[in-house]
Amino acid sequence: MFEKLFSPIKIRGMELENRIVMPAMGTRMANEKSEVTQRLIDYHEARAKGGCGLNIVEVAAVHTPSAPAHFVSVSEDSYIEGHQRLTDAIHSAGGRAGIQLWQGSIATVMDPKAKMLVVNEMNFGAYTLPAIEKEEIEEVVACYGKAARRCVTAGYDCIEFHCAHNYLPHSFLSAGLNHRTDEYGGSFENRARFPLECIRAIRENIPEDMPLFMRIDAHDDYLPQGLTIEEVIRFCKLAGEEGVDVLDVSRGNIITAASLYEVPPIDVPNGFNVENANRIRRETGMLTIAVGRINTAQMAEDILDQEKADLIVMGRAQLADPEFANKAKEGRVRDIIHCVGCDQGCYDGFCDLANRPFITCMRNPALGHEKEHRLEKTASPGKVLIAGGGMAGMEAAMVLKERGHIPEIFESGDHLGGQFITAGEAPGKAEMKAAAVSFAEQVERAGIPVHYGIEATPELIQKEMPAAVILAIGSSPIVLKLEGIENLPVYEAHEVLDGRAVPQGEICVIGGGLVGLETADALASAGHKVKVVEMKETAGEDLGSLRKIAVMQKMQSLGVEIITKAVCKAICGKGVVTCQEERETVVTCDSVVIAVGSRANDSTKLVTVCEELKIPYYIIGDAKKARRALDAIAEGYEAARSI
């Protein structure tokens, strides 16, 4: 099964058992001193054991003054020992280890102590950053060479040079970023000078049989005078002459909306960048890696079979399921936990410096805890009653089953999946629904009893007398009581998304959060004129930054009118009466949809009976407080681990 995906490939002296690449994604698992930690080793080891062909260790800083904390560094000899432990672990697990050499330019802003090196003078907040000087350019080039030599000593099998995402080498290469007037700016040849010098320095410091990869943007998005694909192909040919063997074809930059393409959310089509990789492969004749929302083995197989790429980056696919490769190879596709492109843990979690020390994954709460959260069989198995069969309840059930407990799900509706199913009804989000359906099938195959149409009540708990109770009864939409609500047809957003209600004519959606915007998307895509009224200063405040870019672009393309800082006061025969900056206005419409959020369902009676019977109980997910699925699933996992 998947013969192309699991066929070996030899690149110089390195042979990979398959074509699956774990890319160099930022994790923030290094410590304050940028040293490799046991957590990072465990994370990579789990993916190597899971059957990944090549693990590339992320964004390793080459230059000490600009090396940010919690990003790995290879800028000094003192880091070699930690990297040796990491490569030893990957090799012992049967994998191959690569490392991505990186100078992050403005991305080092995440650490105020790290120096920011920029191609041109740049206004940055309240101060101006000076352009990198020639002496510093020479210093950084030398640092790439020294870092490469350390990587050889540390036991890496290959090296990747990061020349994308407006990090320093890309900043020099792109005319959209490089406005220098010296020999490093202006013409294409001048702009290519610095990255080519870096490549030479790396190649000169590694063995002849050691492969050199290069991450490159296919072209520049949203960047005036940015790189075209023709220029990228021209540069790749020059890089090949200097010793680059493999092109890792990405997209995006961090100073425009193109950041959307670096960690593409569910709104971006699967495999959106494959044709770019295909063209670059054809016109350079070089080995190429396809990148970008390739999250199923079949899609990866098809790309290889059609000879559009030679290897496949499957990053978030292996965050969601570290056993992805093994399961695919063994034909256990139905058992794979698939990434759905939510971005909640991998990107939003990475950026949430205040609350998260390192990345996580909505579908895999064990990410970053591979050893410490290894599931142990319970010494005292017991029946656990799970009230509610949403994603949190199913997560709890599966973990309990694996640990040897006897979980039973009582679901008041006629299907599992809860609001994940509803979310999957929005345009472009079919993967959400598919993930919920697949997870429900896994619950069924695990032999976990599910009782449909039965609401968890105090009487049920008294009858069952379980060893523990998990309350995952979710939330319900907030009912907005407006004067004159009888004047127009009024619907609730979830019933619209579920197809239980079909508003007519021109529609006003009250509430500009995620649910309101996705409802507006569904209605506008069906041909309705839609207006969204939001009381806050901006719509989409509960969306992660990359999803927000995509959703707001969609709103604009559909012609959805978004009215902010407007409080809904009443409904009249002509539409919704709003107050905006102390001025009353009627937002005209024929139908109204309410999407003002949800409130946790009341668990009081269930909690009371558990306390009376001295049964341990756990309130998880939206039953505690309506939040993101990331939090709900994590709480289901933690509850099941603790019983």
C-alpha positions in Angstrom: 0.0 0.0 0.0 1.3 3.5 -0.9 4.3 2.0 -2.8 5.7 5.3 -4.0 5.5 6.9 -0.5 7.3 4.0 1.1 9.9 3.5 -1.5 13.6 4.3 -0.5 15.5 7.2 -2.0 19.3 7.8 -2.0 20.6 11.4 -2.0 24.4 11.5 -2.1 25.5 9.2 0.7 22.2 9.3 2.6 19.5 6.7 2.0 16.0 7.2 3.3 13.6 4.3 3.9 10.6 6.4 2.6 9.7 9.7 1.2 8.0 11.2 4.3 9.8 14.3 5.8 9.1 15.8 9.2 9.9 19.5 8.4 11.7 22.0 10.6 8.7 23.5 12.4 9.3 25.8 15.3 8.5 24.2 18.6 10.0 26.4 21.3 11.1 23.2 23.1 14.7 24.4 23.5 15.6 26.0 26.8 16.4 29.6 27.6 20.0 29.0 26.5 18.9 27.5 23.2 20.1 24.1 24.2 18.5 20.8 23.0 16.2 19.5 25.8 15.0 16.0 26.6 11.5 17.2 25.6 12.8 18.0 22.1 14.6 14.7 21.8 11.4 12.8 22.9 9.3 14.7 20.3 11.6 13.8 17.4 12.3 10.3 18.6 8.5 9.6 18.7 8.2 10.6 15.0 11.2 8.6 14.0 9.8 5.5 15.8 6.5 6.3 14.1 8.2 5.6 10.7 9.1 9.0 9.4 11.9 8.8 6.8 13.7 12.1 7.7 13.3 14.4 10.7 14.6 17.9 10.1 15.4 19.7 13.4 13.9 23.2 13.3 15.4 26.7 12.7 18.8 26.2 14.3 20.4 29.6 14.9 23.9 29.9 13.4 24.8 33.4 14.8 25.1 33.8 18.6 24.1 37.5 19.0 20.9 36.9 17.0 20.0 33.5 18.5 16.6 33.7 20.3 15.9 31.8 23.5 13.9 28.6 23.2 14.9 28.1 19.6 17.7 25.6 19.1 21.1 26.9 18.3 24.2 25.4 16.8 26.2 28.7 16.9 28.8 27.5 19.4 30.7 24.3 20.1 29.0 24.0 23.5 25.8 23.0 21.7 27.2 20.0 19.9 26.7 17.5 22.8 23.0 18.2 23.0 22.6 17.7 19.2 24.5 14.5 19.4 22.0 13.2 21.9 19.2 14.2 19.6 20.7 12.6 16.5 21.5 9.4 18.5 17.9 9.2 19.5 16.6 9.6 16.0 19.1 7.1 14.6 18.3 4.5 17.4 14.6 4.9 16.4 15.5 4.0 12.8 15.3 7.4 11.3 17.5 9.9 9.6 18.3 13.3 11.1 18.6 16.7 9.3 19.0 20.2 10.7 17.9 23.5 9.3 20.5 26.3 9.5 18.8 29.6 10.1 19.3 33.3 10.6 15.9 34.7 11.5 16.2 38.5 10.8 13.1 40.2 12.3 11.7 36.8 13.6 14.1 37.1 16.5 11.8 39.7 17.9 10.3 36.9 20.0 13.4 37.4 22.3 14.1 41.0 23.1 17.7 40.0 24.0 18.4 38.7 20.5 19.9 41.0 17.9 17.7 41.7 14.8 19.7 41.7 11.5 17.9 43.3 8.6 18.8 43.7 5.0 17.9 47.4 4.9 17.3 50.2 7.5 13.9 49.4 8.9 11.4 51.3 11.1 10.5 48.8 13.8 8.0 50.2 16.3 9.4 53.2 18.1 13.0 52.8 16.8 14.9 52.3 13.6 16.9 49.1 12.9 20.1 49.8 10.9 20.9 47.8 7.8 23.4 44.9 8.3 26.9 46.1 7.4 29.4 44.2 5.2 31.5 43.2 8.1 28.4 41.6 9.7 27.5 39.9 6.4 30.9 38.3 6.3 30.5 37.3 9.9 27.2 35.6 9.3 28.5 33.8 6.2 31.3 32.4 8.3 28.9 31.4 11.0 26.9 29.3 8.5 30.1 27.4 7.7 31.1 26.9 11.3 27.6 25.8 12.2 27.6 23.2 9.3 30.9 21.8 10.6 29.4 21.4 14.1 26.3 19.6 12.6 28.7 17.1 11.0 30.3 16.4 14.3 26.9 16.1 16.0 26.0 13.3 13.6 23.4 14.8 11.3 22.8 13.1 8.0 21.9 16.2 6.0 21.6 20.0 6.3 18.9 22.3 5.2 19.7 26.0 4.4 16.6 28.2 5.1 16.2 30.7 2.3 12.5 31.5 2.7 9.9 33.3 4.8 11.8 36.7 4.8 14.5 35.4 7.1 17.8 37.0 6.3 18.9 35.0 3.2 15.4 35.4 1.6 15.4 39.1 2.6 18.6 39.6 0.5 17.3 37.6 -2.5 13.9 39.3 -2.9 13.7 42.7 -4.5 10.5 43.2 -2.5 12.6 43.2 0.6 16.1 44.2 -0.5 16.6 47.9 -1.4 20.3 48.0 -0.9 22.5 50.0 -3.3 25.8 48.2 -2.7 27.0 44.9 -4.3 24.4 43.0 -2.2 21.4 44.9 -3.7 19.9 46.0 -7.0 20.4 43.4 -9.7 19.4 39.7 -9.4 23.0 38.7 -9.3 23.7 41.1 -6.4 20.7 40.0 -4.5 21.7 36.4 -4.9 25.2 37.1 -3.6 24.6 36.6 0.1 22.6 33.4 0.0 25.0 31.9 -2.4 27.9 32.8 -0.1 26.1 31.1 2.7 25.6 28.0 0.6 29.2 27.9 -0.4 30.3 28.2 3.3 28.0 25.3 4.3 29.1 23.1 1.4 32.8 23.7 2.1 32.4 22.5 5.7 30.5 19.3 5.1 31.5 16.0 3.5 31.1 15.5 -0.2 28.6 12.7 0.4 26.4 14.8 2.8 23.2 16.1 1.2 22.4 19.8 1.3 18.7 20.8 1.2 17.4 24.3 0.7 14.0 25.7 1.8 12.9 28.2 -0.7 9.6 30.2 -1.4 8.1 29.3 -4.7 7.4 33.0 -5.2 6.6 36.0 -3.0 3.0 36.6 -2.1 1.5 40.0 -1.3 4.9 41.6 -1.7 5.4 44.3 -4.4 8.5 43.7 -6.6 8.8 40.3 -4.8 10.3 37.2 -6.3 8.6 35.6 -9.2 8.7 31.8 -9.7 10.9 32.4 -12.8 13.5 34.2 -10.5 13.2 31.4 -8.0 14.0 28.8 -10.6 16.9 30.9 -11.8 18.3 31.1 -8.3 17.7 27.4 -7.6 19.8 26.5 -10.6 22.6 28.7 -9.2 22.2 27.0 -5.8 22.4 23.6 -7.5 25.7 24.6 -9.1 27.0 25.5 -5.6 26.1 22.1 -4.1 22.4 22.2 -3.1 20.8 18.8 -3.8 17.2 19.1 -2.8 14.6 22.0 -3.0 12.1 22.2 -0.2 9.4 24.4 -1.9 7.4 26.5 0.6 5.5 29.8 0.5 4.9 32.8 2.6 6.6 35.7 4.5 6.0 37.1 8.0 5.5 40.8 7.1 2.4 40.4 4.9 -0.8 38.3 4.8 1.3 35.7 3.1 2.2 34.4 6.6 -1.1 32.5 5.9 0.9 30.1 3.6 3.6 29.3 6.2 1.2 27.3 8.4 -1.8 27.2 6.1 -5.1 26.8 8.0 -8.1 24.7 6.9 -9.2 27.6 4.7 -6.3 27.0 2.3 -6.8 24.1 -0.1 -4.9 20.8 0.4 -1.7 20.6 -1.7 -2.1 24.3 -2.7 1.7 24.6 -3.5 2.2 21.3 -5.3 2.1 22.6 -8.8 4.7 25.2 -7.9 7.0 22.4 -6.7 6.2 20.5 -9.9 7.2 23.3 -12.1 10.4 24.0 -10.2 11.3 20.3 -10.3 10.8 20.2 -14.1 12.7 23.3 -14.9 15.7 22.8 -12.6 16.0 19.1 -12.9 16.6 18.9 -9.1 15.1 16.7 -6.4 12.1 18.5 -4.9 9.9 18.3 -1.8 6.2 19.2 -2.0 4.9 21.2 1.0 1.5 22.6 2.0 -1.5 20.9 3.7 -0.6 17.4 2.5 -2.1 15.5 5.3 -3.2 12.1 3.9 -1.1 9.3 2.7 -3.2 9.0 -0.5 -2.6 12.6 -1.4 1.1 12.1 -0.9 1.1 8.9 -2.9 -0.7 10.6 -5.8 1.8 13.5 -5.9 4.7 11.1 -6.1 3.0 8.8 -8.6 2.4 11.8 -10.9 6.1 12.7 -10.5 5.3 16.2 -9.2 7.8 15.8 -6.3 10.4 13.4 -5.0 9.7 13.7 -1.3 6.7 15.0 0.8 6.7 17.2 3.8 4.1 15.9 6.2 4.6 18.0 9.3 1.3 18.7 11.1 0.1 15.3 9.9 2.8 13.8 12.3 2.0 16.3 15.0 -1.5 15.1 15.1 -0.4 11.4 14.9 3.2 10.5 15.5 2.4 7.0 14.2 1.1 8.4 10.9 3.8 6.7 8.8 3.6 3.3 10.4 -0.2 3.3 10.2 -0.1 4.3 6.6 2.5 1.7 5.7 0.6 -1.1 7.4 -2.7 -0.1 5.7 -4.3 1.1 9.0 -5.5 4.3 7.4 -8.7 4.3 9.4 -6.8 4.5 12.6 -4.9 7.7 11.7 -5.7 10.8 13.6 -5.7 13.4 10.9 -4.6 17.0 11.1 -7.6 19.3 10.2 -5.6 22.5 9.7 -7.1 24.3 12.7 -3.8 26.0 13.6 -4.9 26.3 17.2 -2.0 24.4 18.8 0.8 24.5 16.3 0.7 28.1 15.2 -1.5 29.9 17.7 0.1 28.0 20.5 3.6 28.8 19.2 2.7 32.5 19.2 1.0 32.5 22.6 4.2 33.2 24.5 2.3 34.2 27.7 0.4 31.0 28.1 2.1 28.2 26.3 5.8 27.3 26.7 5.8 25.2 23.5 3.5 24.1 20.7 0.6 21.7 21.1 -2.0 20.1 18.9 -5.8 20.0 19.1 -5.9 16.4 18.0 -2.9 15.3 20.0 -2.7 16.7 23.6 0.3 14.5 24.2 2.5 16.6 21.9 5.5 17.8 23.8 4.9 15.2 26.5 5.8 12.1 24.6 7.6 10.3 27.5 6.1 11.9 30.6 2.5 11.3 29.4 3.0 7.8 28.1 -0.2 6.0 29.0 0.0 3.4 31.7 -2.5 0.6 32.3 -4.6 1.2 35.4 -4.2 -1.1 38.3 -7.9 -0.8 39.2 -10.1 -0.8 36.1 -13.5 0.7 36.6 -16.6 1.8 34.6 -16.5 5.4 33.7 -19.7 7.1 32.6 -19.1 9.8 30.0 -22.0 12.3 29.6 -21.7 13.7 26.0 -20.2 12.3 22.8 -18.5 15.4 21.4 -14.8 15.4 20.6 -13.8 15.9 24.3 -16.0 13.0 25.4 -14.6 10.7 22.6 -11.0 11.7 23.5 -11.6 10.7 27.1 -13.3 7.5 26.1 -10.4 6.4 23.8 -7.7 7.2 26.4 -9.7 5.4 29.2 -10.1 2.3 26.9 -6.3 2.3 26.2 -5.6 2.5 29.9 -7.8 -0.5 30.7 -10.9 1.2 32.1 -14.5 0.5 30.9 -15.8 3.8 29.4 -19.5 4.2 28.3 -20.8 7.2 26.4 -24.3 8.5 26.9 -25.1 10.9 24.1 -28.5 12.7 24.1 -28.4 13.1 20.3 -28.3 10.6 17.5 -24.6 10.9 16.6 -21.1 11.5 18.0 -19.0 14.6 17.2 -21.0 17.4 18.7 -20.2 20.9 17.5 -17.3 19.6 15.4 -19.9 18.2 13.1 -21.7 21.5 12.9 -18.4 23.3 12.3 -17.7 21.0 9.5 -20.8 22.1 7.7 -19.3 25.6 7.0 -17.9 26.0 3.5 -14.3 24.7 3.2 -14.4 22.9 6.5 -15.4 19.4 5.4 -12.2 18.1 7.1 -13.6 19.0 10.5 -16.7 16.9 9.9 -14.7 14.0 8.4 -12.4 14.0 11.4 -15.4 13.8 13.8 -17.0 11.0 11.8 -13.6 9.1 11.6 -13.1 9.5 15.4 -16.6 8.2 16.1 -15.8 5.1 13.9 -12.6 4.6 15.9 -14.6 4.7 19.1 -17.0 2.1 17.7 -14.1 -0.2 16.5 -12.5 0.1 20.0 -15.7 -1.5 21.4 -16.7 1.4 23.5 -20.5 1.3 24.2 -22.4 4.4 23.0 -26.0 5.0 24.1 -27.7 7.4 21.7 -30.8 9.4 22.6 -30.1 9.0 26.3 -29.4 12.1 28.4 -27.2 11.7 31.5 -29.4 12.4 34.5 -29.0 12.0 38.3 -31.1 8.9 38.1 -28.9 7.4 35.4 -25.8 8.0 37.5 -27.5 6.4 40.6 -28.5 3.4 38.5 -25.1 2.9 36.8 -22.9 3.7 39.9 -19.8 4.2 37.9 -16.3 4.5 39.4 -16.1 8.0 37.9 -18.1 10.4 35.8 -16.9 12.7 33.0 -19.3 15.6 32.3 -18.9 16.6 28.7 -22.4 17.9 28.1 -21.2 20.9 26.1 -22.8 24.3 25.6 -25.9 25.8 24.0 -26.2 29.0 21.9 -27.0 32.1 23.9 -30.5 33.3 23.2 -30.7 37.0 22.4 -33.8 38.6 23.7 -34.5 41.6 21.5 -37.6 43.8 21.4 -39.6 43.2 18.3 -38.1 39.8 17.6 -41.5 38.8 16.1 -41.2 41.3 13.3 -38.9 39.2 11.2 -37.9 35.5 10.8 -35.1 34.9 13.3 -32.9 31.9 13.3 -30.0 30.5 15.4 -26.6 30.1 13.6 -26.1 26.4 14.4 -29.5 25.4 13.0 -28.6 27.3 9.8 -25.2 25.6 9.5 -26.8 22.2 10.2 -29.4 22.8 7.5 -32.3 22.8 9.9 -33.2 26.4 9.0 -33.0 28.2 5.6 -33.2 32.0 5.9 -34.5 33.9 2.9 -33.7 37.1 1.2 -31.2 39.7 2.5 -29.8 38.4 5.8 -28.3 40.1 8.9 -26.1 38.0 11.1 -25.8 39.3 14.7 -22.4 38.4 16.0 -19.1 38.6 14.2 -17.1 35.8 15.9 -16.1 32.6 14.3 -19.6 31.1 14.2 -21.1 34.3 12.9 -18.6 34.7 10.1 -18.8 31.0 9.1 -22.6 31.3 9.0 -22.2 34.5 6.8 -19.9 32.5 4.6 -22.4 29.7 4.1 -25.3 32.2 3.4 -23.3 34.4 1.1 -21.9 31.3 -0.8 -25.5 30.3 -1.3 -26.2 33.6 -3.0 -27.6 35.8 -0.3 -26.6 39.3 0.4 -25.3 39.2 4.0 -24.5 41.8 6.6 -22.7 41.0 9.9 -23.2 43.2 13.0 -20.5 43.0 15.6 -20.4 45.0 18.9 -16.6 44.8 19.2 -14.1 47.0 17.4 -13.2 44.1 15.0 -14.8 41.0 13.8 -13.2 37.6 14.2 -11.5 38.3 17.5 -11.9 34.6 18.6 -10.1 33.4 15.5 -6.4 32.6 15.4 -4.3 35.1 13.4 -3.9 33.0 10.2 -7.4 31.8 10.1 -8.6 35.4 10.6 -6.6 36.4 7.5 -8.2 33.7 5.4 -11.8 34.2 6.8 -11.7 38.0 6.3 -10.4 37.6 2.8 -13.3 35.3 2.1 -15.8 37.8 3.6 -14.4 40.5 1.2 -14.5 38.2 -1.8 -18.1 37.3 -1.1 -19.1 40.9 -0.6 -20.2 40.4 3.0 -20.7 43.8 4.8 -19.2 43.9 8.3 -20.5 46.5 10.6 -18.4 46.9 13.8 -18.9 48.7 17.1 -22.6 48.3 16.7 -24.9 47.2 19.5 -28.2 45.5 18.5 -31.2 47.1 20.2 -34.3 45.7 18.5 -35.8 44.2 15.4 -38.3 46.2 13.4 -40.1 45.3 10.2 -37.2 46.7 8.1 -34.3 45.1 9.9 -32.1 45.2 12.9 -32.0 48.5 15.0 -28.4 49.1 16.1 -26.6 51.8 18.0 -23.3 52.7 16.6 -21.3 55.5 18.3 -24.5 56.8 19.9 -26.2 56.9 16.6 -29.2 54.7 15.9 -29.3 52.9 12.5 -31.5 50.3 10.9 -29.5 47.5 9.2 -32.0 46.5 6.6 -32.7 42.8 6.0 -35.4 40.2 5.5 -34.1 37.5 7.9 -32.0 37.6 11.0 -29.5 35.0 12.3 -28.2 35.1 15.9 -24.6 34.1 16.5 -23.6 35.7 19.8 -21.8 32.8 21.4 -22.6 29.8 23.6 -23.0 29.2 27.3 -22.0 26.1 29.2 -24.9 23.7 29.8 -25.9 23.4 33.5 -24.1 20.5 35.3 -25.4 21.3 38.8 -27.7 18.4 39.3 -25.2 15.9 37.9 -22.5 17.3 40.1 -24.8 17.2 43.2 -25.6 13.5 42.7 -21.9 12.6 42.2 -21.0 14.4 45.4 -23.7 12.7 47.3 -22.6 9.3 46.1 -18.9 10.2 46.5 -18.3 9.5 42.8 -15.3 11.4 41.4 -16.4 13.7 38.5 -14.7 15.8 35.9 -16.3 18.7 34.0 -14.6 19.2 30.7 -14.8 21.2 27.5 -17.7 23.6 26.8 -19.5 22.1 29.8 -17.0 24.0 31.9 -16.8 27.1 29.7 -17.4 27.6 26.0 -14.0 27.8 24.4 -11.9 26.3 21.6 -11.9 22.7 20.7 -8.2 22.7 21.6 -9.1 23.2 25.3 -12.0 20.8 25.2 -10.0 17.9 23.8 -7.0 18.5 26.1 -9.3 18.4 29.1 -10.9 15.1 28.0 -7.4 13.7 27.7 -6.2 15.0 31.1 -9.4 13.7 32.8 -8.9 10.2 31.3 -5.2 10.2 32.3 -6.0 11.1 35.9 -8.7 8.4 36.6 
